[in-house]
Amino acid sequence: MSEPVGVALLGCGTVGGGVAKLLLEHGDRLEQRSGRRLELRRVVVRDPAKPRAVVIPPALLSTDIAAALHDPAVHVVVELIGGTDLARRVVLDALAAGKHVVTANKALLAAHGPDVFEAARKAERTVCFEAAVAGGVPIIRALGESLAANQVTAIQAILNGTSNYILTAMADGGKSYADALAEAQRLGYAEADPTLDVDGSDAAHKLAVLAQIAFGVTAQPHEIERQGIERIDVTDIRYATELGYTIKLLAEAWSSPSQVGKSSSRQDAGDRPDDLRPDDLKTVALHVAPVMVRKTDMLAQVRGAYNAIQIVGDVVGETLYQGPGAGMMPTASSVVADLIDLAVGRAQKTFAAARLWSHRDRGFTVEPSEKVRSRFYLRLAVRDMPGVLADVCRVLADEGISISSVIQHEAVEGHPEQSVPLVIMTHYAETGRFRSAVKAIDRLGTVATPAVSYPVDD
């Protein structure tokens, strides 16, 4: 009989409790699938006396991280502490002690991926992280293995269930942002302090991980431009509905050709010219922002606290991966899947071949999101007087931006100085030039309040 795989669990909160439950209650099933017993040997927590959702034998509980890392009966350390500073020290110590590591910590990988993976290679050990992005959705394995024959050309993803729940509540129930957030907190989808979820930081961490796998680029989270959902107004939700769209917080990566003058584009990411070889794709733009998505699009159908990742590959075309992006058992499912892969030996081979966060150059560089070409939604509150639309059109024309459609309703009582709402949909334009136009429009004396704008995905 094969030797059991000893597991030390560092952190036993929501996800850790789910992992412990699977290991303690479904050991026979897991052994059948891995060929070896996955044996929980240590659970390190801050407070062993704290009540937990799963009953853990008292003999397994301790507060001693060092003892767990240096226990010869432990082969794999599962890091579920969270944060970056302590987690980084623990993971590096575990690797130095000869242990494999499984982590769900996207912030750690985004901020310290090169250090962690270099340490793993030197120690000839493996780091697995399926649970770090999209919880129970097996997107890491899909990108690294199932789509390995492809060069990814675009990623569009809903990577934060809290934000998606809030936006769904605003679109379906007509709730304000504040009311939708309060509901998400009441139901346990949002933390008491939801900042990292709603400001785009969480999605940016996850996008950094996906970009490393798909393109080999190392982007620090602060290098990924992000805009959250805190300022989304029900007015724009209503206009989006009128125009046939819904608003989603998307984490996006767009690749573009290396030729001078070519830009990343929503327009052509999934429809490359026949004579464009994968080797011609040399730059990638990364950003997180609310995007107006056509209601018929697959991502628009993702509701509530679910995650979804749409991948465009040069061989396979468009694929979509959807499921619960957080929670005890969905995330625990991914953690234990990594443990099974380690027990079987698949993870070690994949890790060695992929050489993630290494100096291996795949030819991609990160370009500013200003270069991305997109259509745009622009909402203005303008004075109710002749010539206003002409002034706005002139500014857009100066930046080479043409207009697709205009909506102008009657003056609305309560708007600044009886202003009129003016909504413009543009044709494709570079993001940088559109932003320049918006700044100029805001300086017009006929515009009452700062413009509101969102990229439009078609």
C-alpha positions in Angstrom: 0.0 0.0 0.0 1.3 3.4 -0.9 2.5 5.7 1.9 -0.2 8.3 3.0 0.2 11.9 2.1 0.5 13.9 5.3 -1.3 17.3 5.2 -0.8 20.3 7.5 -3.6 22.9 7.3 -2.5 26.4 8.2 -5.7 28.4 8.9 -9.1 26.9 9.5 -11.6 29.6 8.7 -14.3 29.2 6.1 -12.2 27.5 3.4 -10.0 25.7 5.8 -13.1 24.2 7.5 -14.2 22.9 4.1 -10.9 21.3 3.4 -10.8 19.6 6.8 -14.3 18.4 6.3 -13.4 16.7 3.0 -10.2 15.1 4.3 -11.9 13.8 7.5 -15.2 12.7 6.1 -14.4 11.6 2.6 -11.0 10.0 3.0 -12.1 6.7 1.2 -13.3 8.6 -1.9 -10.2 10.7 -2.1 -8.0 7.7 -1.7 -9.7 5.9 -4.6 -9.0 8.9 -6.8 -5.4 9.6 -5.8 -4.2 6.1 -5.0 -2.9 7.3 -1.6 -4.6 8.3 1.6 -4.7 12.1 2.1 -4.2 12.2 5.9 -4.8 15.4 7.9 -2.0 15.5 10.5 -1.9 19.1 11.7 -4.3 22.0 11.8 -2.7 25.3 12.9 -5.0 28.0 14.1 -4.9 31.2 16.3 -7.4 29.9 18.8 -7.8 26.1 19.2 -10.8 26.6 21.5 -12.8 28.5 18.9 -16.0 26.8 17.8 -15.8 25.6 14.2 -18.2 24.4 11.5 -16.4 21.1 11.3 -15.4 18.9 14.3 -11.6 18.5 14.3 -9.9 16.1 16.6 -8.3 18.1 19.4 -5.0 16.3 19.0 -4.6 17.8 15.5 -5.1 21.4 16.6 -2.2 23.7 17.6 -0.9 27.2 17.3 2.6 26.1 16.4 3.4 26.9 12.7 7.0 25.8 13.0 6.2 22.4 14.4 3.8 21.8 11.4 6.4 22.9 8.9 9.1 20.6 10.3 7.0 17.6 11.0 8.5 14.7 9.0 5.0 13.1 8.7 3.8 16.2 6.8 4.4 16.2 3.1 2.1 19.1 2.0 1.4 22.4 3.6 -2.0 24.0 2.8 -1.7 27.8 3.3 -5.0 29.4 4.0 -3.9 32.2 6.3 -4.5 35.0 3.8 -2.7 38.3 3.5 0.8 38.5 2.1 3.5 39.1 4.8 3.0 36.2 7.1 1.8 34.0 4.3 5.0 34.7 2.3 7.2 33.8 5.2 5.3 30.6 5.9 5.3 29.4 2.3 9.0 30.1 1.9 9.7 28.3 5.2 7.6 25.3 4.1 9.4 25.0 0.8 12.8 25.3 2.5 11.6 22.5 4.8 11.0 20.2 1.8 7.2 20.5 1.7 4.9 20.9 -1.3 2.5 23.9 -0.9 -1.1 24.3 -1.8 -2.5 27.9 -1.5 -5.7 29.8 -2.2 -3.9 33.1 -1.7 -4.2 35.2 -4.9 -2.7 38.3 -3.2 0.4 36.4 -2.3 0.9 35.1 -5.8 0.2 38.5 -7.4 2.6 40.3 -5.1 5.3 37.7 -4.5 4.9 35.1 -7.3 8.6 35.3 -8.5 10.0 34.8 -5.0 7.7 31.9 -4.2 8.1 30.0 -7.4 11.9 30.5 -7.5 12.1 29.1 -4.0 10.0 26.1 -5.0 12.2 25.4 -8.0 15.4 25.6 -5.8 13.8 23.2 -3.3 12.5 20.9 -6.0 9.0 21.2 -4.6 5.7 22.2 -6.1 3.3 25.1 -5.5 -0.4 24.5 -6.5 -3.0 27.2 -6.5 -6.2 26.2 -8.3 -8.3 27.8 -5.5 -6.6 31.2 -5.9 -8.8 32.3 -8.8 -12.6 31.8 -9.1 -13.0 29.4 -6.2 -14.6 26.2 -7.5 -14.1 27.0 -11.2 -11.1 25.0 -12.5 -9.7 27.8 -14.6 -6.0 27.4 -13.6 -6.0 23.8 -14.8 -7.9 24.7 -17.9 -5.5 27.5 -18.9 -2.3 25.6 -18.0 -3.3 22.2 -19.3 -6.5 21.9 -21.3 -5.8 25.0 -23.4 -2.0 24.4 -23.6 -2.1 24.0 -27.4 -3.5 27.6 -27.7 -2.0 31.1 -27.5 -4.6 33.0 -25.5 -5.6 36.2 -27.3 -8.1 37.6 -24.8 -9.5 37.1 -21.3 -12.8 38.6 -20.1 -13.8 37.5 -16.6 -16.2 38.2 -13.7 -13.8 37.4 -10.9 -15.5 38.9 -7.9 -18.8 37.4 -6.7 -19.6 40.3 -4.3 -19.5 42.9 -7.1 -21.5 40.7 -9.4 -24.1 40.2 -6.8 -24.4 43.9 -6.2 -24.7 44.7 -9.9 -27.3 42.0 -10.4 -29.4 43.4 -7.6 -29.1 46.9 -9.1 -30.1 45.7 -12.6 -32.8 43.2 -11.6 -34.3 44.9 -8.5 -33.7 48.5 -9.3 -31.8 48.9 -6.0 -29.3 51.7 -5.3 -25.7 50.7 -4.9 -25.9 51.4 -1.1 -29.0 49.2 -0.8 -27.5 46.4 -2.9 -24.3 46.4 -0.9 -26.3 46.3 2.4 -28.2 43.3 1.1 -25.0 41.5 0.1 -23.5 42.1 3.5 -26.7 40.8 5.2 -26.6 37.6 3.1 -22.9 37.1 3.8 -21.7 37.8 0.2 -19.8 41.0 1.3 -17.5 41.6 4.2 -18.2 44.3 6.8 -15.4 46.2 4.9 -16.0 45.4 1.2 -13.4 47.7 -0.2 -11.1 45.1 -1.8 -14.1 43.5 -3.5 -15.9 46.6 -4.8 -12.9 48.7 -5.8 -11.5 46.1 -8.2 -8.5 45.1 -6.1 -9.5 41.5 -5.6 -10.2 41.1 -9.3 -6.8 42.7 -10.2 -5.0 40.2 -8.0 -6.7 37.3 -9.8 -6.1 38.9 -13.2 -2.4 39.1 -12.4 -2.4 35.4 -11.8 -4.3 34.6 -15.0 -2.0 36.9 -17.1 1.1 35.0 -15.8 -0.3 31.7 -17.0 -1.8 32.9 -20.3 1.0 35.3 -21.4 4.0 34.8 -19.1 3.8 38.5 -18.0 4.5 39.5 -14.4 2.3 42.4 -13.4 2.1 43.7 -9.9 -1.5 44.5 -8.8 -0.8 48.2 -8.6 0.3 48.1 -12.2 -3.1 46.9 -13.3 -5.4 49.8 -14.0 -8.6 49.3 -12.1 -11.9 51.0 -11.5 -14.5 49.7 -9.1 -18.3 49.8 -8.9 -18.7 52.2 -6.0 -19.8 55.1 -8.3 -22.2 53.2 -10.5 -25.6 55.0 -10.5 -29.0 53.4 -11.2 -29.4 56.0 -13.9 -26.7 54.2 -15.9 -28.1 50.8 -15.1 -31.4 52.1 -16.7 -29.8 53.5 -19.8 -27.8 50.3 -20.2 -31.1 48.4 -20.1 -32.7 50.8 -22.6 -29.7 50.3 -25.0 -29.7 46.5 -24.6 -26.8 46.1 -22.2 -26.0 45.3 -18.6 -23.0 46.5 -16.6 -20.5 43.9 -15.3 -17.2 44.4 -13.4 -14.8 42.7 -15.8 -11.1 41.8 -15.4 -9.7 41.8 -19.0 -6.6 41.0 -20.8 -6.2 41.9 -24.5 -3.3 40.9 -26.7 -2.3 42.8 -29.8 0.0 42.4 -32.8 3.6 43.7 -32.5 3.4 45.8 -35.7 3.6 49.5 -35.2 0.1 51.1 -35.0 -1.7 48.0 -34.0 -3.7 48.2 -30.7 -5.4 45.7 -28.5 -9.1 45.7 -29.3 -12.4 44.3 -28.2 -13.3 44.4 -31.9 -10.7 41.9 -33.2 -9.6 39.8 -30.2 -11.7 36.9 -31.2 -11.5 37.5 -34.9 -7.8 37.7 -35.9 -6.9 38.1 -39.6 -6.0 34.7 -41.2 -2.4 35.9 -41.9 -1.8 36.8 -38.3 0.4 34.2 -36.6 0.4 33.7 -32.8 4.0 34.8 -32.7 2.9 38.2 -33.9 1.0 38.8 -30.7 3.5 40.6 -28.5 1.8 43.0 -26.1 -1.0 42.6 -23.6 -3.2 45.2 -21.9 -4.6 44.4 -18.4 -7.3 46.3 -16.6 -10.3 45.9 -14.3 -13.4 48.1 -14.9 -17.2 48.2 -15.1 -18.1 47.4 -18.7 -21.4 47.5 -20.6 -22.0 44.0 -21.9 -24.7 43.2 -24.5 -27.5 41.3 -22.8 -27.2 38.4 -25.3 -23.6 37.9 -24.4 -22.7 34.9 -22.2 -21.1 37.0 -19.5 -24.2 39.1 -19.2 -26.1 35.9 -18.1 -23.9 35.4 -15.1 -25.9 36.5 -12.1 -25.6 36.8 -8.4 -22.4 35.7 -6.7 -21.1 33.6 -9.5 -17.8 33.9 -11.4 -17.2 33.3 -15.1 -14.1 33.4 -17.3 -14.3 33.7 -21.0 -11.0 32.7 -22.8 -10.3 33.2 -26.4 -7.6 30.9 -27.8 -6.1 31.1 -31.3 -7.0 27.5 -31.9 -10.1 26.7 -29.9 -11.8 30.1 -30.2 -14.1 31.2 -27.3 -14.6 29.1 -24.2 -16.5 29.9 -21.0 -16.0 28.6 -17.5 -18.6 29.4 -14.9 -19.4 28.5 -11.3 -19.3 29.5 -7.7 -16.3 31.8 -7.2 -16.1 31.6 -3.4 -17.5 29.9 -0.3 -16.5 27.0 1.9 -17.1 23.9 -0.2 -16.5 25.3 -3.8 -13.1 26.7 -2.8 -12.3 23.6 -0.7 -13.0 21.5 -3.8 -10.2 23.2 -5.7 -7.8 22.9 -2.7 -8.4 19.2 -2.4 -8.1 18.7 -6.2 -4.6 20.1 -5.9 -3.8 17.6 -3.1 -5.0 14.8 -5.3 -2.9 16.0 -8.2 0.2 16.1 -5.9 -0.6 12.6 -4.6 -0.9 11.2 -8.1 2.2 13.1 -9.3 0.6 15.2 -12.0 1.1 18.5 -10.3 4.9 18.0 -10.0 5.2 17.4 -13.8 3.0 20.3 -14.7 4.8 22.7 -12.3 8.2 21.7 -13.8 7.1 22.2 -17.4 5.2 25.4 -16.9 8.0 27.4 -15.2 5.6 30.1 -14.0 7.0 33.4 -12.6 10.4 32.6 -14.0 12.7 34.5 -16.4 11.6 32.5 -19.4 10.5 35.0 -22.0 7.4 34.3 -24.0 7.7 37.5 -25.9 4.9 39.5 -24.3 5.1 42.9 -22.7 2.4 44.8 -20.9 1.1 47.9 -22.7 -1.0 50.7 -21.2 -4.7 50.2 -21.2 -4.9 53.6 -23.1 -4.0 51.6 -26.2 -7.1 49.4 -26.0 -9.7 50.1 -28.7 -13.3 50.0 -27.6 -16.7 51.5 -28.0 -17.8 53.8 -25.2 -20.9 54.9 -23.4 -20.9 58.6 -22.3 -23.5 60.2 -20.2 -23.6 64.0 -19.7 -25.8 66.5 -17.8 -25.9 69.5 -20.2 -27.5 72.9 -20.2 -30.8 73.0 -22.0 -29.7 75.4 -24.7 -28.9 75.4 -28.5 -25.5 74.2 -29.7 -24.7 72.0 -26.8 -24.6 68.7 -28.8 -22.6 70.4 -31.5 -20.0 71.5 -28.9 -19.7 67.9 -27.6 -19.5 66.4 -31.1 -16.7 68.8 -32.0 -14.6 67.7 -29.1 -15.1 64.1 -29.9 -14.3 64.8 -33.6 -11.0 66.5 -32.6 -9.9 63.2 -31.0 -11.1 61.2 -34.1 -14.0 59.7 -32.3 -17.3 59.1 -34.2 -20.7 58.8 -32.7 -22.9 55.7 -33.1 -26.1 56.9 -31.4 -27.5 59.6 -29.2 -30.3 59.6 -26.6 -31.6 62.9 -25.3 -34.6 62.8 -23.1 -36.6 65.8 -21.8 -35.3 68.0 -19.0 -35.6 66.2 -15.7 -36.6 68.1 -12.6 -33.9 68.0 -9.9 -31.0 67.9 -12.3 -28.4 70.7 -11.9 -29.9 73.9 -13.2 -32.6 71.9 -15.1 -30.0 70.2 -17.1 -30.8 67.6 -19.8 -29.4 64.1 -19.8 -27.4 63.4 -22.9 -26.2 59.8 -23.7 -23.8 59.1 -26.5 -22.6 55.7 -27.8 -19.4 55.9 -29.8 -17.8 53.8 -32.5 -14.4 52.1 -31.7 -11.7 54.5 -30.5 -8.5 54.3 -28.5 -9.1 54.5 -24.8 -6.5 57.2 -24.3 -8.0 59.5 -27.0 -11.5 58.9 -25.5 -10.3 59.9 -22.1 -8.7 63.1 -23.5 -12.0 63.9 -25.1 -13.9 63.4 -21.8 -11.5 65.8 -20.0 -12.2 68.4 -22.7 -15.9 67.9 -22.5 -15.9 68.4 -18.8 -14.3 71.8 -19.3 -17.2 72.9 -21.5 -19.3 75.6 -19.9 -22.5 73.9 -21.2 -21.7 70.7 -19.2 -23.2 70.8 -15.7 -21.5 67.9 -14.0 -18.5 65.6 -14.7 -19.1 63.0 -17.4 -19.9 59.4 -16.7 -18.4 56.8 -19.1 -18.0 53.1 -19.5 -16.4 50.8 -22.1 -18.9 48.9 -24.2 -18.3 45.3 -25.2 -19.8 44.1 -28.5 
